[in-house]
Amino acid sequence: TTEPLRDFSLDLSRHLSVSKVSWVGAKLARFRHSGGKLRMTAGDDIPVGAAITVTVKYSGNPRPIKGVWGEVGWEELDEGVLVANQPNGAASWFPCDDHPASKAPMRIALTTDSPYKVVCTGELVGKKASGSTTAWEFDMAYPTSTYLAAVNIGLYEHLQITGGDVPIHAYIPADLRREFSESFARQREMMELFEKLFGPYPLDSYKVVVTDDELEIPLESMGMSTFGRNIAVAGDAEERLIAHELAHQWFGNTVTAESWKGIWLHEGFACYAEWLWSEFSGGADAHSHALKYFARLQSSPHDLLLADPGPTLMFDDRVYKRGALTLHVLRGVIGDSAFFDLIREWMEEFGGGTATTEDFIDMAEDATDVDLEPLWDTWLFSTDMPAGLGMPS
């Protein structure tokens, strides 16, 4: 506890039923589960610095949580399960403080029918078959936000992507082996480039799951990305999305926005990583991409504030593109060497924790003698679009 407490709560879907709550380290007086909140009251004031273990016994059939972003969380597929928590779906299947700043190690255990494979947040530390079922246990030692906890269950075939220092595992429907090999052929190159540009890959391994269902968009989670079969059969047409999801392992997963208003620190960076992959792998350079999307944003509504887009616009494509453009303009102002030094320092300083837009501004301003305030005012704190991609005057 960081402050005196008498009452506190966890997020938990109303579709799940709580039968028992117990505490160690404090006396629990009562609890109540309603409206997606599990509210608990202590028998006595809990002082600052107390350590409490809370055990919640609950049951039910998880289902997605409906909200302004559609349905998120635990979802049954035609043959298996997909978990897409971002931004508030973790409470669809476990009690938690479902906020990006609430990071912790995790251990997840599941039991499934034996034909199915489980691909989960963390490293597999236990697997035991018993009769017709198999118990799986995964451990994620790295601090992880609740929205980045994920489970995929399906009839998957396991492939290992050879070469390189970071193990890359793929879990795919067996009939997509050839298509996957073509569409995801350059993952290893992406990993090597991003390690060079952003710093070491932060986890022990990277997992890619291709569901047998088509998905509208891919999904990042801690140490894992999930794609629909539509991406696997697309050849190199959707290569940018493969780069985007990998980049999230640095931007969003390792350095996480302290609150959702800073989502450009996830999506703007991952979008710019797409442009960098294109530039450094023989495609169009980042400036060409910047010019194209700058023109699109000029003709789009000017009602989005990048530094705080609000809940209805936080996943708007303009957050992605305007965020990437902000980084591209910064790169042009301070130069490649200072820019990539800044990105690597960003990862070193805030990796494993959370950060704010103001943290990035402060670090960037320390990296140059140029006055960057006009840049921030124009790209982060104004809804208008500038006249061009040069440094605002």
N, C-alpha and C positions, 0 to 999 in steps of 0.2 A: 504494500500500500504506500502511495506517495502523499496521501493526505488522510486526516481522520475520516473514518467511514462508519456509517450506521446502515445505510442502504446502498446496494449497487445492483446492476442488472447485466444480463447477457442476452444476445440476440438468438432467438430460436423460433423457427417457423411454427405458425399456429396449426399446421397439419400434423405436427408431431406431439405426442402426449408424454408429459413428465410424470413419473410415478414416485420418484424419490430424489431428494437433494440432501447431501451430507457435507459437512465441513470438518476440516482438521485445522486447528490453529485459532479458531474463534467459535463462538456459540451461535448457531443459526436459530433464530426465533420463528421465522415463517418464510414461505416462498409462494409466489403466485405466477402462473404462466398464462398470459393473455396478450392478444394483439401483437404477436411476434416478439414479445419480451418475456424473459424469465427474471422476475424481480425477487430479490432476496433481502431480508432484513435481519441484522445481527441482534442478539440478545443484549449486548453491551457495545459501547463505542469501541471501534477497532483503531488502535493508535497508528501513527505513521511508522512505516518500517516493518509492519507485521507481515508474516508469511502465511498465506491461507491456501489450503488445498480444497478445491470444490469438486465434488463428484456428482454428476447428474445422470440418473437412470431414466432413459426415455425410450420410446418405441414408436413405430408407425411406418407408413409408406412415404418416403420422401417424394416431393414433387417440386417443380420450379416455383419460385416466388414471382408473382406478377407485380409489375410496377411501371414507372415511367419509361424504363428501358426494355419493356417487353417481359419475357419470361427468362429468368436466370436461375442457375443452381443445378440441382440434381435432375437429370432428364433421362427417361428410358428411350432407347433407340429400338429399331426393329429387332435387333439382335445384340442386346447389351445395354451399357449405360455410358452416358457422357456427362461430365460435370463441368459446367462453365459458370464460375462464380461471379465474375466481374459484373458490376461492382459490389453487389450486396447479396449474392446467392449462397454464400457459405452457410448461412443460418438455415438453409433448406435441408441440411443433413447433419449439422452438429452445432452445439451451443458454443458461442464465441462472442468476442467483442469485434464485430464485423466492420472494421475500420482499417484503412491502409496503414495507419501508423501503429497498429497493434501487431507487432512482429514477435514470433516465437519459434523455437524448434517444434517439430511435430513428429508424432508417431501414429501411424494409421494401420489398423488391422481390419481385414475383411474376410468373409467366408463366402465362396461361390460354388456353384456346380462345377465339377472338375473339367468339363471341356473348355471352360472359359479361361482366358488369360486376363490378369489384372495388371494395369500399368498405372502407377500411382506416384504422387509426390514423394520424393525421397528414394533412397537406395533399398532394394529388397534385402531384408535381413532375416527373413524366415518364410518357409513355404512347406506345408505339411498336408499331404493327402490323407483323407480318412473316409473310407467308403466311397460315396458318390460326390463328396465335396472336398474342396481344398481351402485351407486357411493360409492367408497371405499377410505378411507384416512388413511395413516400410518405415524407414527412419529418415527424417530430414533434419540434420543437425544445424543447418544454416537458418538464421532468423528469417521467417517467412510470414508474409501478410496472409490473412485468412482468405482473401479473394484468389490467392495463388495456389491454394490447396486444390488438387484435382484428382479425379478417379476416372479411368477409362476401363471398361469391361467389355470384352468381345472375343470373337473367335479369330484371334490374331496370329499371324506368323511372325516370328522374331528374326530380324536381320541385324548383323553388326556391320557398321560402315568402317572399313579398314583404313589404316594409316592415321598419322597424327598422334598427338599426345592426349587429347581429350576423347574418351570413349563416346561414340555416337551409336545409339541403338534405335532401330526402327521396328514398329509393330504395325503390321498391315494385313489386310485381307489377302489370302493366298493368291487370288486371281489377279492381283495388281502388282506382282513382283516386277514384271518387265516395265510397266508404265512408271512405277515408282523409281526404278533405277534410272530412267531417263529424266523424269521431272525433278528429282532431287539429287541429280548427279554432282552438283557443285557445292553441296553442303560443307564438305571438308574444306574447300577453298574459302568459303564464307567464314568459317570458324577461324582459319588462319589469318585472314585479313582483319577481322574484327579484333582478334587478340593483339595484332600489331597496332591497330588504330586506337583501341579503347583500353587495352590492358588485358591481363590474363583472364581467361574464362573463369568465373567465380565458383563453379561447383565441380563435383567429381565426375559428372557425366552429363550427357544431353540425350533426351529421348524424344522421338517423333512418333506420333500416332496418326494413322490414317483410318478414319472410321469407314464403315461400309456404307454409311449414309452421306448424302451431299450436305455440306454446310455452307451457309451464306458467307461466313467469314471464318478464318482460322482463329485459334484461341491460344493465348500464352498462359502458362502456369510455371511454377517453380521447377526449373530443370527440364521442362517438357513443353512441346507445342503440339496442338491437335489440329489436323486438317481433315476436310472431307474428301471423299474419293474424287470429287470434281477437280481438286487441285492435282491429284496424282495422275490424272489422265490428260492434263492440260499441256504436257510437254514443258517447254521453257516459257510459255505465255504468262505463267503466274510466278516466275522465279522471284520477283520482287517481294512477294508475300512470304516466301521461305526465308529470305534475308530479314524481312521485317520481324518475324516471330523470333528468329534467333537473336536479333539485336535486343529484344526485350529482356533477355537473360541479364544484360547489363543495365538497361534503361527501363525501369519499372519494377523488375524483380529484385535486383541487387540494390540499386538506389531507387527508393520508392518515394513518391510524393507524400508529404506529410498529411495532406488532405486532398480530396478529389479536385479542388480548384486548380491544383498544380498538375493536372493530367498532361499538359503539353510536355512536361519533363519526361513522360513516358512516350507519348505518341509522336510528338515532334521529333524527338531523338531517333526513334525507330524508323520513322519515315525518312529522315535524313540519311540513316544507315542504308536504306534502299538506294538512294542516289549515290552514296559513296561506293556501294557494291558495284553499281553500274559503271561508275567512273574508273574504279581500280581494276575492273575485270574486263575492260575492253569495250564497254558500251558507251552510251552518251555520258558526258561529264555532268557533274552536279549542277553546273551553271545552266546547262541546257534544260535540265529538269526544272530548275528554279524559274527560268524565264517562262516556261510553259504554264506552270501552276500559278505564277504571279499574274499572268494574263487571265486565268480562270477566276482567281480571287477578285480581281478588279471588276469583273462582270457579275460577281455574286453579291448577295445582300451584305451590307456592312454593319452587321448587328452583333458581331461576336467579339468579346473581349478575351484575348488569349490567356491572360493571367488569371481569369476567373470566369469561365464560360457559362457557369451555372449548370444545374442538373439536366436540363432539356437539350443543351447543346454540347455537353462534354464529350460525346462520341461523334459529333459532327465532323465530316471530312475536313472542314476548314481548320479545325484544331490541329490535325495532322499536318496539313500543308503549310499553314501559317507558322506553325512551330518549326517545321523544317526550313522555311524561308528565313526565319529569325536566326537560326544557326548559320545558314549560308551567308547572310549579310555579316554576321559576326566574324565568320571565317575570313571573309574578304577584307574586313577592317583590320584585324590583328595579324593576319597571315597564317599560312598552314602550320608552321612550326609551333607558334604560340597557341593556335586553336587546338591542335591534337594534344599538346602538353596539357592544356586546360582540361580536356575531356578525360585524360588519364588521371590527372590530379583529382577530378570530380569523383571518379570511381574509387580512388584510394581513400579520399577523405570521408565519403559518405557511404561506401559499400557496406552492406549489412544493416544499414539504418534508413532513416528518412531524411528528406531535404525539402526545401521550399524554393520558390522562384527567387526570393531575396537571397538565399544562399548562393544560387548560381550567379546572380548579378554581382554579388560581393566578390566571388572567386574570379569571375571574368574581369572585373575592374582591376583586380590585383595583377592580372596577367598583361596589362598594357598601360601605356601612358596616355592613350587616346581617351577623350571624354566620350563614354558610351551612353550617357544619359539620353541623348536624342534618339538613339537606337531603341532603347527600352521603351521610351515614351511612345514611339511610333508603332512598334511591333507588338509590345506586350500590353500596354496600358491605354491603347486607343482602339476604337472599332473601325476607324477610317483606314483606307489603304493609302500608302505613300505613292508619290508620282512615279517612282522607279525603284530599282534594286540597289541603288547606291546608298552610301551613308547619309541619313537624314541630316539636313543643315539646321 
